[in-house]
Amino acid sequence: MGFLGDLPTTQARVLVTLLCVIGTALKYTLSSVIWEPSYEWLAFLVLMSGLDATQFLVKRKTDANYVAAQAGVVPDPELEADRGKAP
């Protein structure tokens, strides 16, 4: 269960949403009989996609390196190396 603590939750959620969208699209296009997903399912996919995009945008806008870059501050390479991130 230790991997759950290190799991990047945004990426995992985006992956699940993408798999659901791609699976729905494949089932729709490859079904031999006419199949239409329910409006509830399509609304769920739209909602999850919107939540994923919003969460990504908020995390991006509040990331310390992104905020510093927008302000014109160059990150210190030694501090970035200590945090395990490439400068």
C-alpha positions in Angstrom: 0.0 0.0 0.0 3.0 2.3 0.1 2.7 3.0 -3.6 -0.6 4.8 -3.0 1.2 7.5 -1.0 3.6 8.1 -3.9 0.9 7.9 -6.6 0.5 11.2 -8.6 -3.2 11.6 -8.1 -3.8 14.1 -10.9 -2.1 11.9 -13.4 -4.0 8.8 -12.2 -7.3 10.5 -12.4 -6.6 11.9 -15.9 -5.6 8.5 -17.0 -8.8 6.9 -15.7 -10.9 9.6 -17.4 -9.1 9.2 -20.7 -9.5 5.4 -20.6 -13.3 5.9 -20.0 -13.6 8.4 -22.9 -11.5 6.3 -25.3 -13.4 3.1 -24.3 -16.8 4.8 -24.8 -15.6 6.2 -28.2 -14.4 2.8 -29.3 -17.5 1.0 -28.2 -19.6 3.6 -30.1 -17.6 3.4 -33.3 -17.0 -0.3 -33.3 -20.4 -1.7 -32.2 -22.2 -3.6 -35.0 -25.6 -2.5 -33.7 -26.5 1.1 -33.1 -25.4 1.8 -29.5 -25.7 5.2 -27.9 -24.4 6.0 -24.5 -26.8 7.4 -22.0 -26.8 11.2 -21.4 -25.9 10.5 -17.8 -22.8 8.7 -18.8 -21.8 11.4 -21.3 -22.4 14.1 -18.6 -20.3 12.2 -16.2 -17.4 12.0 -18.8 -17.7 15.8 -19.4 -17.8 16.5 -15.7 -14.7 14.4 -15.0 -12.8 15.9 -17.9 -13.7 19.4 -16.6 -12.6 18.5 -13.1 -9.3 17.1 -14.4 -8.6 20.1 -16.5 -9.4 22.5 -13.6 -7.3 20.6 -11.1 -4.3 20.6 -13.6 -4.7 24.3 -14.2 -4.9 25.1 -10.5 -1.9 22.9 -9.7 0.0 24.6 -12.5 -0.8 28.1 -11.5 0.1 27.5 -7.9 3.4 25.6 -8.5 6.3 27.5 -7.0 8.5 27.2 -10.0 5.8 28.4 -12.4 5.0 31.4 -10.2 8.7 32.2 -9.9 9.1 31.9 -13.7 6.2 34.2 -14.3 7.7 36.8 -12.0 11.1 36.5 -13.8 13.0 34.8 -11.0 15.4 32.1 -12.1 15.2 29.1 -9.8 18.4 28.2 -7.9 19.8 24.9 -9.5 21.2 23.7 -6.2 17.8 24.0 -4.4 16.1 22.3 -7.3 18.6 19.4 -7.2 18.0 19.0 -3.4 14.2 18.7 -4.1 14.9 16.1 -6.8 13.8 18.3 -9.7 15.9 19.2 -12.7 16.6 23.0 -13.0 
